[in-house]
């Protein structure tokens, strides 16, 4: 028999099956926790850290990624405290500096209220979210992609930079990559966030902790948009 647990997220009581991640539980309840590396159906790794929350226990709060945090009976979570919002914006600023011309990162920045980055621009084409690696490994069981190197030299690559015979040429690695989304046509001056993207979050300004099914969710492949897509195909 499926065991249910009750948790509290930003004061809202949520009842979910034991083992459900706090991120999935919150999204299902309509509470917006921005996310980038998370994908339904594959192992969460908490790579981007955008979905951080505070878990309150014995009067103390500990910050952690909600995608890798399993819901447990009586758990109290703060997803939009001042400390969480500051940390989340800083993380998104770092992502924006890493890939300032990415539509996905621009959308995410607009959703969390970041209008520019204080960090040096790098203009990379990968933010190491691991989406491509996990879908290749866990969904298609191809293992054609993997992480190589450590620290600043870490990157996603093919074995010996050669496409292996196990590659199924499915292009799923491209489909799930947040860096391949068609760029926004609006005016943008790095490091400023495009005004056209920011205008799409006008509803979110009034309800910062509520999922408003904004188009930006489709842009950076928010987990809830993916769930909607999976249901539509069912």
C-alpha angles and dihedrals in degrees: 000000000000111000116221126206132194122224134172121229117184089337094309117120113227127185116201140156113279110264095035112134117246089238093056091044092052095046092049088053091051096254111138115229106169114230140174114174097041120105128175113243099028133082113277115232104177091229101149097039091208091124094060119149137174119251111205118211128161090350094306127108125217121191118223142147111278095210092067095038115099117216112247131188112280095006114159116207132185111200099169107033118138091255093051094047092050092049093045093051090049091052091050090048088056091049090048090053090049095051109011094164095053114115089208093055091043090054092047092049091052091050094055096041100256112145100172141002126244092202130089113273117245102172095209123170095222133051095186094244090150096222094129093046094051097045090049092049104036105028101034096022089218101125089202093138132051146156116272128192132003138264115352089354094059114120144151114259147158118254106281086348089286126117105245125224089247090068108110095200088232094140089219089132088062095042094056097040111110089207095066097062113123108266118253114259093219124108114273133179112189124268091021119091115243111264092220091059093046092052090062091067096060091116091051091059090071095040107032093164097044128087105238095178089245119185087243088072088063091047099056092030097247110203092245092056088052091052089051090051092049091050091050090055094047 
